[in-house]
């Protein structure tokens, strides 16, 4: 219960929430889930929840929830966690040359960072003419396994009205980024998200 309270306090620092995100009935303490807590002294700076699952006989890492306290943002912590997670999971499947990396977001900064990290990604928000049917099928399968009751709108893999929270400060990439424009075009509702899957 103490850890759940800590996780929710970080979420409250970043979002207006309709109800607590984590509870005694909805927790990350299940098989396939991993939890990382990052402290500076006695202060909780960030939390990470991720899942691993199999998609078409290939390991998939799903970044379920990453929350960084506002005082510790813009320090590159998200990328540090990503590197640690991927290195750890690769060690557990040393024979696999490629694994899937997946996330769901309405944050253009996070999407752009993860997309750059991947060799291939769907949806490719910067090139509507690109086509990767095999990866698109894997993306839809991952979405179905993770969120079986949530429809996915193709081709941009949009999940409608899935967040019971809204940002206190809407994240945008500072420069005049085409990713910012795409998110504004595609996500008219602040509770919508884009589900993505890439190969790393």
Secondary structure as UniProt FT lines:
FT   HELIX           2..14
FT   STRAND          15..17
FT   TURN            31..32
FT   STRAND          33..40
FT   TURN            41..42
FT   STRAND          43..55
FT   TURN            56..57
FT   STRAND          58..68
FT   HELIX           70..72
FT   TURN            73..74
FT   HELIX           77..91
FT   TURN            92..95
FT   STRAND          100..105
FT   HELIX           108..117
FT   STRAND          120..122
FT   TURN            125..126
FT   TURN            128..129
FT   HELIX           133..146
FT   TURN            148..149
FT   TURN            154..157
FT   STRAND          158..159
FT   STRAND          165..167
FT   HELIX           178..186
FT   TURN            190..191
FT   STRAND          193..199
//
